[in-house]
C-alpha cells in the first residue's frame, strides 16, 4: 500500500530526518539523500534539475504523489520535494511501495 510510504515520510519528518526545499541540494552535495519524493505536479524545471542529481548520485526516488499528498504527510503546505536523509527510513519506504532507481534511465 503506497499510503504507508507517506506515513513513513511523516514519521521521518518528525524525527528530523527529512530535508525540504533548497536544503535538499546541499544535502545531495553532502551525500545525505537516501530517498527522494518529487511531487507529480512539480514544475518541469524542478523535475529536470532533480533528475540530474538523482542519476549523478544514484538515488532512489518516487514521483507518483501529488503535492497535496506530500504536504498532508508532512503537515506543511505546498511541498514539491522531500528528501529522506536516514538509511533505515529510506529502506522501509522502498519496501512499502517500491521506487525508481537513479542508476538507470527507464
Secondary structure, 3 states (H helix, E strand, C coil): CCHHHHHHHHHHHHCCCEEECCHHHHHHHCCCCCEEEECCCCCHHHHHHHHHHHHHHCCEEECCCCHHHHHHHHCCCCCCEEEECCHHHHHHHHHHHCCECCCCCC
